[in-house]
Amino acid sequence: MNVHAARQGVFGAARSEDGIARGEPLLVVDNISLAFGGVKAITDVSFDIVKGEIRAIIGPNGAGKTSMLNVINGFYHPQQGTITFRGRSRRRMQPHEAAMQGIARTFQNIALFKGMTTLDNIMTGRITLMKRNMLWQALWHGPAEAEEIAHREAVERIIDFLEIEHIRKVPVGRLPYGLQKRVELGRALAAEPALLLLDEPMAGMNLEEKEDMSRFILDVNRDYGTTIALIEHDMGVVMDLSDRVVVLDYGRKIGDGTPDEVRNNQAVIDAYLGVAHD
């Protein structure tokens, strides 16, 4: 069996018809500012994410990285600036609207349904792709049954891709941390996103787990063309995986470019790379 052929259509197929060519901006962050009361989390930050790349967002703790992802997927609403995704500009959007438009997300702190199995957790990622209404789902007959079978087949392909067949029926609350992170990635992939936001996908992992996760991220990006925005503290991982890197410090952008350009940027060295951080 051709494994690569079997994977085709699992990711990106439902969200790819946007008229944006590979290498053109898929998402543009334009002069975003976000504050909570008197605390400025993000100040006048602009950058873009081009279709097909892995774009890293790095910086010390408290730099505004997760806040930026929360702005992109609609969880936070900035006081200034706009987000343009797939040619549509907006300042305010709800998370479910972001999901419907093709943005999927993993979280710094794992957000799974601990009493549900691996299979059922990943299946929840298909919700935005389900077309039949509640009545059809309740009847589970005809078109609803066919749709359910198609979605389960897609989820099974994701399980095979992530090499977690042995835990497909295991409640995720019983899984070790590294496997839970892999299940969360699977749930995000199940939505067939145009843009995948990964918030510290390797936090707390050992070396072997990091190597596995790095391989899966590269496969998703390179084999299926899924655009990825990645927050990660491990600079070795960032430099190996990323096409471009944007650097935040105290909510401001202090660097933007290729890994080599960022590595040699004195402002970045002074603020982050040359200083030990937790």
N, C-alpha and C positions, 0 to 999 in steps of 0.2 A: 504493500500500500504506500502511495506517495504521501508522506506526512505533510509536506508543504502544500500540496494540492488540497488535502483534506482540511487544512486550516483556512483556505481562501473563503472569504465571505463571512468569517466570524467577527472581524473587527472592521469598522469603518464603512462597510458597504452601504448601510442605511443612511449615512450622514455625509457622503462625499460629494453630492451634487450641489456645489456652491459656486461653481464658476471660478474658483481661486486656484491658480496653478501652483505647483510645488515651487517653493522659493519666494512666493509673494506673501505679504502679510496676511495671516489668518486672524490675528488679534492685535489691536493697537491700544496701548494704554497711553492716554493723552492728558498730561498735567493733572494727575490724580492727587488730591489732598483729602486726608481723613483724620478727624479728630474726635476724641471722646471727652467731652467737657473741655477742659483746658489742656489736655494731653494730646499732642500731635503724634499720631501713629505713622502717617505718611505725608510728606510735604512735596508737592509739585513734581511727581515722578512720571516720567514718560519712557516707554520702550515698546518694542513690538516683538511678536513671535511669528516667525514665518512658517508657512505650511511645510510639514515634513521634518522639522528640526527638533532636537532636544535642547531646550532653553533652560539653563539653570538660573535660579535666584538664590544668591548667597549673602551672608552677612552675619555679624555677631548676634547673639541672643538679644531680642528686643529691637532688632533692626527694622521690623515691619514686614517681614517676608510672609508670614501666615496671614497677616492683615491684607496684604496684596492679593493673595489667593482668594480670600473671603470677598474682596471687592470684585474680582473677576467672575466668581460664580454666584454673585448676587446676595451673599449673606450679609455683607456690609454695604452701606450706601454712602459713597463719598460726598463731601460737601462741595467739592470742586472737581472738574474734569469729566472726561467721558471714556467709555470703553467701546471700542468698535470691534465686533466679532462677526466674521463672515459678511462684512460690508454693511452691517447694521449698527448704528451708534446709539448708545443709551447711557444714562447716568444711574438709573434705578432699574433693577430687575430682581425678581424673586428667584431663589434657588431652583424651584421646579421649572421655571421658565428657562433658566440656563441649561438644565438637564434636557429639556425638550429640544433646545437649539443645538445640542451636541457637545456640552461640556460635562465631563465626569470627574470625580474627585475621590482621592483617598485622604485620610486624616492623620495628623501627628499622633493622636491617641486613637487606637483602633475603635471603630464604630460598627461592630457587627451585632447580629442578633444571636447572642451566646447560646440560647436554647435550641436554635435551629441548626440543621445539618449544613455542611459545606455546600451541598447541592442546592438546598433551599435558599441559603444566603446569596449565592451567585445568581439564582433565578430571580431574586428581587431586583437585580440590575436590569432586567428586561422590561420592567414596568412601562417605561416610556415608549417602548416599541410595540406594546400590545394594543391591538386595534379594536378588539371585541369588547362590548360594554358589559356591565355587571350581570345583566340578565343572561346573556350568552354564556358568560363564565359560570353562572350558577347552573345552567342547564347542561353545560359541558357536552355539547352534541354538535355534530356537523362542523361548521366553520370554527367554532370555539375549540373543539377537540383538535382539529387540524393545526390551529395556531399554537395550542399548548404543546403539541408534539414537536412542532418546528422549533419553538423556543427551547424546549428541553434538549433537542439535538444540538442547538447552538451552545448551550451551557455545557453539555458533555464534551464538546470540542475544546472549550476553554479549559475544562478540568484536565483533559489530556495534554493540552499545550503547557499548562503550569505544572504538570507532573504530580498531580494530587489525587489520582484515581483511588489510592488506598485510603483516603479520608473522606470520600464523597458522601458517605452516610454517617459520618461522625459529627455530633454536635460541636460547634466551633469553640464553645467554652471549655472543652476538654483538650484542645489542641495547644501545643507549645507556641510561644510568641511568634517565632519565625514563620510557622505555617499559617497562623492567623493573618499575618501581614500579606501572605500570598493569596489567601482567600479574599481579603479586601481588594487586592489588585484585580482578582478575577471578577468580583462584583462590578467594579468600575469598567472593566473591559466588556462585560456583558451588555452595557448600554451602547456599544459600538460608537464611542465618542470620536468627534473630529479633533477635540482638544482634551487631553488627559492631564489633570493636575495632581501631582504626587507630592504630598507634604511629608518629608523625611521618611521615605519608604524603607530606609535601612536602619533607622534608629533602633538601638538595642540589639542589633544582630551581631552574631559572631562572623568571622572572616568567611567561612564557607557559605553561610546564609547570604552575606553581601554579594559574594560572587554569583550565586544563583539568581538573586534578584537583579543584579546588573545584566546578566545574560537575558533574562526575560524582558527587561525594559528595552534593551537593544533589539531583540527580536520583534517586539511589538512595533517599534519605530521603523526598523529597516524592512521587515517583511511585509508589513501592512500599511506603512506610511502614516501611522498615527502620530500626530504632533503632540509633544510632551513638554510640559513646564514642570520643573523639578526643584524642590527645596531639599538641600542635603548639606550636612556639616562635614562629611568626610571629603576632604579636598582631593584625595586620590580618585575617589569615585567621580566627583564633579569634573575633574580635568580629563578623565578617561571617557566619560559618556557624552559630555556636552559639546554641541556645535558652537554655542555662544553662551556667555555668562553675563548677567546683570548683578551688580553689587549694591546692596543697600547698607546704610549705616545711620542710625538714629532717624529712620524714616526718609532719608534722602538718598538719591542715586549718586554714587561716587565712582562708579566704573561700569563699563559696558563694552563687550567685545569678545573676541575669541579667547579660549582658555589661555593661550600664550600672552595675549595682550593684557588680560586681567592679571595674570601672574606677575607681569613686569610693570604694572601700574603702581607708582609710588604711593598714591593716596590709598589704594587697596592694601598694600603692604603695611602701611602705617596703621590703618584702622582694623585690619583683620588678619591677613595672612602672616604678618610678622609678629603677631601677639598671640599668646596662648589664651584660648577661650574655653569655657565649659561646654 
